[in-house]
Amino acid sequence: MYSKCGRLEKALKIFEISGRRSVDHWNAMIGGLAVHGYGRLALHLFQEMGRRSLRPDDITFIKVLTFDKRKTYEE
């Protein structure tokens, strides 16, 4: 919810302290970052899913593909 509203700092804190994270949690965080222009961080989380042996679902791929590289604020 926080990531959809653009409160990414709060969302990241909650994400970090939460124990077990389902694919839905990862999708919400990746999607929120991607929508708000943090594509690199969204891709980093996507890669972290792989390192943790979490299998992305269709929604995960849609979220990753939604960010527009030209609108990435991190650069």
Z-matrix of the N, CA and C atoms (Angstrom, degrees):
N
C 1 1.442
C 2 1.526 1 110.77
N 3 1.339 2 117.28 1 -45.02
C 4 1.463 3 120.04 2 -179.13
C 5 1.530 4 110.76 3 -63.53
N 6 1.319 5 117.13 4 -38.49
C 7 1.464 6 118.96 5 -177.88
C 8 1.525 7 111.51 6 -67.92
N 9 1.320 8 117.80 7 -36.07
C 10 1.470 9 120.62 8 177.81
C 11 1.524 10 111.17 9 -64.36
N 12 1.322 11 116.61 10 -34.10
C 13 1.463 12 121.76 11 -178.33
C 14 1.523 13 112.91 12 -82.82
N 15 1.319 14 116.82 13 -4.59
C 16 1.453 15 120.05 14 179.90
C 17 1.515 16 114.39 15 90.24
N 18 1.313 17 117.71 16 5.61
C 19 1.474 18 121.20 17 177.71
C 20 1.524 19 108.24 18 -90.24
N 21 1.320 20 113.85 19 67.19
C 22 1.456 21 121.01 20 -171.30
C 23 1.523 22 113.00 21 -68.05
N 24 1.307 23 117.14 22 -35.50
C 25 1.459 24 119.55 23 179.13
C 26 1.529 25 110.60 24 -61.84
N 27 1.312 26 115.95 25 -46.38
C 28 1.473 27 121.26 26 177.64
C 29 1.530 28 110.65 27 -63.73
N 30 1.325 29 115.88 28 -43.66
C 31 1.467 30 120.45 29 -179.96
C 32 1.523 31 111.19 30 -61.19
N 33 1.329 32 117.03 31 -43.37
C 34 1.467 33 120.61 32 179.70
C 35 1.522 34 111.70 33 -64.90
N 36 1.329 35 116.90 34 -38.46
C 37 1.467 36 119.93 35 178.03
C 38 1.524 37 110.73 36 -62.09
N 39 1.315 38 115.96 37 -46.68
C 40 1.469 39 120.28 38 -179.85
C 41 1.525 40 110.28 39 -64.67
N 42 1.318 41 116.17 40 -41.51
C 43 1.463 42 121.09 41 178.90
C 44 1.526 43 110.30 42 -60.37
N 45 1.321 44 116.85 43 -43.42
C 46 1.464 45 121.16 44 -177.98
C 47 1.528 46 112.63 45 -66.44
N 48 1.332 47 117.57 46 -38.81
C 49 1.463 48 119.23 47 -176.10
C 50 1.526 49 113.29 48 -85.51
N 51 1.332 50 116.51 49 -14.56
C 52 1.462 51 118.18 50 -179.91
C 53 1.528 52 109.48 51 -68.18
N 54 1.285 53 115.54 52 144.32
C 55 1.459 54 120.99 53 -177.25
C 56 1.519 55 112.09 54 -71.24
N 57 1.284 56 115.30 55 -102.21
C 58 1.466 57 120.21 56 179.65
C 59 1.519 58 109.35 57 -77.59
N 60 1.314 59 115.28 58 130.47
C 61 1.464 60 120.80 59 -179.81
C 62 1.515 61 109.42 60 -113.66
N 63 1.308 62 115.27 61 128.27
C 64 1.458 63 119.54 62 175.79
C 65 1.526 64 109.04 63 -84.98
N 66 1.300 65 116.42 64 171.88
C 67 1.468 66 121.30 65 176.61
C 68 1.527 67 109.64 66 -58.59
N 69 1.321 68 117.28 67 -33.32
C 70 1.468 69 120.43 68 178.59
C 71 1.525 70 111.61 69 -62.01
N 72 1.322 71 117.38 70 -39.47
C 73 1.464 72 120.63 71 177.49
C 74 1.526 73 110.58 72 -63.20
N 75 1.322 74 115.57 73 -45.66
C 76 1.464 75 120.08 74 179.17
C 77 1.534 76 110.18 75 -63.10
N 78 1.319 77 116.76 76 -42.28
C 79 1.468 78 120.09 77 179.65
C 80 1.521 79 111.80 78 -60.70
N 81 1.318 80 116.56 79 -43.35
C 82 1.462 81 120.78 80 -179.86
C 83 1.528 82 110.67 81 -61.80
N 84 1.319 83 116.31 82 -43.04
C 85 1.459 84 120.01 83 -178.34
C 86 1.526 85 111.00 84 -70.53
N 87 1.314 86 117.50 85 -44.66
C 88 1.467 87 121.43 86 178.64
C 89 1.519 88 110.13 87 -61.87
N 90 1.317 89 117.13 88 -44.89
C 91 1.463 90 121.31 89 -179.76
C 92 1.515 91 112.51 90 -63.56
N 93 1.331 92 117.11 91 -43.38
C 94 1.458 93 120.68 92 179.07
C 95 1.518 94 111.84 93 -62.79
N 96 1.309 95 116.44 94 -43.35
C 97 1.468 96 119.92 95 178.38
C 98 1.524 97 110.91 96 -64.71
N 99 1.314 98 116.58 97 -44.11
C 100 1.469 99 120.83 98 -178.09
C 101 1.518 100 111.51 99 -63.09
N 102 1.310 101 117.21 100 -44.86
C 103 1.464 102 121.98 101 -177.84
C 104 1.530 103 111.62 102 -64.75
N 105 1.322 104 116.71 103 -33.39
C 106 1.463 105 120.39 104 -175.91
C 107 1.528 106 112.98 105 -95.53
N 108 1.335 107 116.38 106 15.11
C 109 1.457 108 119.90 107 171.40
C 110 1.511 109 116.61 108 91.15
N 111 1.304 110 117.68 109 14.33
C 112 1.457 111 121.22 110 179.59
C 113 1.525 112 110.01 111 -108.91
N 114 1.302 113 114.50 112 59.69
C 115 1.458 114 121.38 113 -176.68
C 116 1.507 115 113.82 114 -61.86
N 117 1.320 116 117.04 115 -39.75
C 118 1.472 117 119.64 116 179.94
C 119 1.522 118 110.98 117 -62.81
N 120 1.305 119 115.97 118 -43.57
C 121 1.461 120 119.35 119 179.14
C 122 1.525 121 110.73 120 -67.40
N 123 1.327 122 117.00 121 -36.90
C 124 1.468 123 120.79 122 175.68
C 125 1.525 124 110.23 123 -60.98
N 126 1.322 125 116.82 124 -43.97
C 127 1.466 126 120.34 125 178.14
C 128 1.525 127 111.27 126 -66.36
N 129 1.318 128 116.37 127 -36.06
C 130 1.463 129 120.08 128 177.00
C 131 1.537 130 110.27 129 -61.28
N 132 1.331 131 116.79 130 -45.03
C 133 1.467 132 119.75 131 178.37
C 134 1.519 133 111.44 132 -64.34
N 135 1.325 134 116.08 133 -37.84
C 136 1.463 135 120.33 134 177.14
C 137 1.534 136 109.81 135 -60.56
N 138 1.320 137 117.06 136 -44.36
C 139 1.464 138 120.80 137 178.55
C 140 1.527 139 110.93 138 -65.81
N 141 1.319 140 116.04 139 -36.71
C 142 1.464 141 120.36 140 178.19
C 143 1.528 142 111.07 141 -63.74
N 144 1.314 143 116.79 142 -34.87
C 145 1.474 144 119.59 143 175.23
C 146 1.512 145 110.15 144 -56.87
N 147 1.328 146 116.29 145 -44.84
C 148 1.457 147 120.88 146 179.40
C 149 1.515 148 112.72 147 -63.34
N 150 1.324 149 115.74 148 -40.84
C 151 1.468 150 119.77 149 178.91
C 152 1.526 151 111.35 150 -64.03
N 153 1.313 152 115.68 151 -28.80
C 154 1.477 153 120.11 152 179.44
C 155 1.528 154 112.23 153 -92.91
N 156 1.319 155 115.87 154 10.33
C 157 1.466 156 122.60 155 178.32
C 158 1.527 157 113.13 156 60.02
N 159 1.332 158 116.65 157 32.34
C 160 1.460 159 121.01 158 174.33
C 161 1.522 160 107.85 159 -92.60
N 162 1.290 161 116.11 160 131.22
C 163 1.456 162 120.14 161 -178.01
C 164 1.527 163 110.21 162 -87.82
N 165 1.341 164 116.66 163 117.76
C 166 1.467 165 119.32 164 177.36
C 167 1.523 166 110.71 165 -66.92
N 168 1.325 167 115.69 166 150.65
C 169 1.458 168 119.49 167 175.69
C 170 1.533 169 108.99 168 -106.97
N 171 1.322 170 116.07 169 -174.67
C 172 1.468 171 120.40 170 -178.93
C 173 1.525 172 111.87 171 -58.74
N 174 1.307 173 116.45 172 -38.80
C 175 1.463 174 121.01 173 -179.54
C 176 1.525 175 110.18 174 -63.04
N 177 1.317 176 117.19 175 -39.23
C 178 1.461 177 120.68 176 178.81
C 179 1.524 178 110.48 177 -57.36
N 180 1.321 179 116.75 178 -47.34
C 181 1.464 180 120.22 179 -178.81
C 182 1.527 181 111.57 180 -65.66
N 183 1.310 182 116.97 181 -37.33
C 184 1.465 183 120.22 182 177.39
C 185 1.523 184 109.93 183 -63.23
N 186 1.323 185 116.78 184 -44.22
C 187 1.470 186 121.04 185 179.82
C 188 1.526 187 110.90 186 -61.74
N 189 1.323 188 117.39 187 -43.95
C 190 1.459 189 121.04 188 -179.66
C 191 1.525 190 110.86 189 -63.80
N 192 1.302 191 116.64 190 -38.26
C 193 1.462 192 120.24 191 -177.35
C 194 1.523 193 113.52 192 -79.31
N 195 1.332 194 118.36 193 -9.47
C 196 1.470 195 120.01 194 -176.53
C 197 1.515 196 113.74 195 -78.81
N 198 1.309 197 117.99 196 -21.53
C 199 1.461 198 116.20 197 -176.51
C 200 1.515 199 110.18 198 -75.62
N 201 1.295 200 113.44 199 144.70
C 202 1.458 201 121.57 200 -179.05
C 203 1.521 202 107.65 201 -102.17
N 204 1.315 203 115.95 202 116.28
C 205 1.461 204 121.30 203 -176.03
C 206 1.535 205 111.79 204 -55.87
N 207 1.293 206 118.07 205 -32.32
C 208 1.466 207 120.72 206 -179.23
C 209 1.521 208 112.04 207 -70.47
N 210 1.330 209 117.56 208 -20.15
C 211 1.458 210 120.74 209 -177.72
C 212 1.529 211 112.24 210 -101.66
N 213 1.307 212 117.00 211 13.44
C 214 1.455 213 119.96 212 -179.19
C 215 1.520 214 109.27 213 -75.40
N 216 1.315 215 116.93 214 121.72
C 217 1.458 216 122.70 215 -175.43
C 218 1.540 217 112.59 216 -82.63
N 219 1.304 218 116.14 217 -11.86
C 220 1.463 219 119.37 218 -173.71
C 221 1.527 220 112.87 219 -74.14
N 222 1.296 221 118.65 220 -17.42
C 223 1.461 222 121.03 221 -172.93
C 224 1.498 223 113.43 222 -79.08
